[in-house]
Amino acid sequence: MSEKTEAQLRIEALEKKRADRRAKAQADEDTRRAVDLETIDALEETHGPERVAVLDVPFVSADLAVKLAFRCPDGPEWERYKSRVKDKGTPGEKGYRRGDHAAAAEELASSTLLYPSAEDYARLCSFYPGIPVQGGRCAADLAMGDEDAQGKG
């Protein structure tokens, strides 16, 4: 059997280092997921599982959630959302404005966020800026009685 080259030894060492890092990240993510699920379980007991939507997000760090929870919007929140997504005027006429679906979803997400804290939510959004749109859609699905949105995650 031939001896390993210096390059092969370096490759093995680097592969082990990467595997160790991935294993630690997976352990941290599993711990975080358990914390998030405990919190979401309590929120579902308070609000009812049919009125809480859960959004899974990629793991960033042990101190940031991997599961977000949004509640069903109340009447005024839902009316604001519908008003923002509705087109204003008639296409081709002066003053016509298309509804802003992304802004409406972002606003709905911020008003219906149950978990995590607003500060942690903002930190997560700095890593994944599309989260507010997804969160708003989760809340909107609850408002429309979409059974797929209920108890997700």
C-alpha positions in Angstrom: 0.0 0.0 0.0 1.4 3.4 -1.0 1.8 6.3 1.4 -0.5 9.2 1.1 0.7 12.3 -0.6 0.8 15.6 1.2 -2.1 16.8 -0.9 -4.2 13.7 0.1 -3.4 14.3 3.8 -4.5 18.0 3.5 -7.7 17.0 1.7 -8.5 14.4 4.4 -7.9 17.0 7.2 -10.0 19.6 5.4 -12.9 17.1 4.8 -12.8 16.2 8.5 -12.9 19.8 9.5 -15.8 20.5 7.3 -17.7 17.4 8.5 -17.1 18.4 12.1 -18.4 21.9 11.4 -21.5 20.5 9.6 -22.2 18.2 12.6 -22.0 21.0 15.1 -24.3 23.2 12.9 -26.8 20.3 12.7 -26.7 19.8 16.5 -27.2 23.6 17.0 -30.1 23.6 14.5 -31.8 20.6 16.2 -31.5 22.4 19.6 -33.0 25.6 18.1 -35.8 23.7 16.3 -36.8 22.1 19.7 -36.9 25.6 21.4 -39.0 27.0 18.5 -41.4 24.0 18.5 -42.0 24.4 22.3 -42.9 28.1 21.8 -45.1 27.4 18.8 -46.9 24.6 20.7 -47.7 27.1 23.4 -48.9 29.7 20.8 -51.2 27.0 19.2 -52.6 26.3 22.6 -53.3 30.0 23.2 -54.6 30.9 19.7 -55.7 27.6 18.4 -53.7 25.5 15.8 -56.1 26.6 13.0 -55.2 30.3 13.7 -51.4 29.9 13.6 -49.2 29.5 10.5 -45.6 28.3 10.8 -42.9 29.3 8.3 -39.7 27.3 8.3 -36.6 29.3 7.5 -33.0 28.2 6.9 -30.7 27.9 10.0 -28.5 30.9 10.5 -27.2 30.6 14.1 -28.2 29.0 17.4 -29.7 32.3 18.6 -32.1 32.8 15.7 -35.3 30.9 15.0 -35.8 28.4 12.3 -39.5 28.4 12.7 -41.6 31.6 12.6 -45.2 31.9 13.7 -47.9 34.2 12.3 -51.5 34.5 13.6 -54.6 35.0 11.5 -55.2 38.7 10.8 -58.1 40.5 12.5 -60.7 42.4 10.5 -59.0 45.7 10.2 -55.6 44.1 9.3 -57.3 42.0 6.6 -59.1 45.1 5.2 -55.8 47.0 5.0 -54.2 44.1 3.2 -57.0 43.9 0.7 -56.9 47.6 0.1 -53.1 47.5 -0.6 -53.4 44.6 -3.1 -56.3 46.1 -5.0 -55.6 48.0 -8.2 -56.6 51.7 -8.0 -58.5 52.9 -11.0 -58.7 51.4 -14.5 -55.7 50.3 -16.6 -54.9 53.0 -19.1 -56.6 55.8 -17.2 -54.7 58.6 -15.6 -53.9 57.8 -11.9 -54.1 54.1 -12.4 -52.0 52.2 -9.9 -51.4 48.5 -9.5 -51.8 47.0 -6.1 -48.6 46.4 -4.2 -48.8 42.7 -3.2 -45.3 42.5 -1.7 -45.7 45.6 0.5 -49.1 44.4 1.6 -47.7 41.0 2.5 -44.8 42.6 4.4 -47.2 44.8 6.4 -49.4 41.9 7.2 -46.4 39.8 8.4 -45.2 42.5 10.7 -48.7 43.0 12.2 -49.4 39.3 12.7 -46.0 38.1 13.8 -46.2 35.9 16.9 -42.7 34.4 17.0 -39.8 35.3 17.2 -39.4 38.7 18.7 -39.5 41.7 16.4 -35.8 42.2 16.9 -34.9 38.6 16.0 -37.3 38.7 13.1 -35.5 41.8 11.8 -32.2 40.0 12.1 -33.5 37.0 10.2 -34.8 39.3 7.5 -31.4 40.8 7.1 -30.2 37.3 6.0 -33.3 36.4 4.0 -35.1 39.6 2.9 -38.0 37.8 1.3 -39.2 36.3 4.6 -41.7 39.1 5.2 -43.5 38.4 1.9 -43.7 34.7 2.8 -44.9 35.5 6.3 -47.6 37.8 5.0 -48.8 35.1 2.6 -49.0 32.6 5.5 -51.2 35.0 7.5 -53.3 35.8 4.4 -53.8 32.1 3.8 -55.1 31.8 7.3 -57.5 34.6 6.8 -58.9 32.9 3.7 -59.4 29.6 5.5 -56.7 27.8 3.6 -56.4 24.5 5.5 -52.9 24.0 4.1 -51.7 27.0 6.0 -53.0 25.8 9.3 -50.6 24.0 11.5 -47.9 24.1 8.9 -44.4 23.4 10.1 
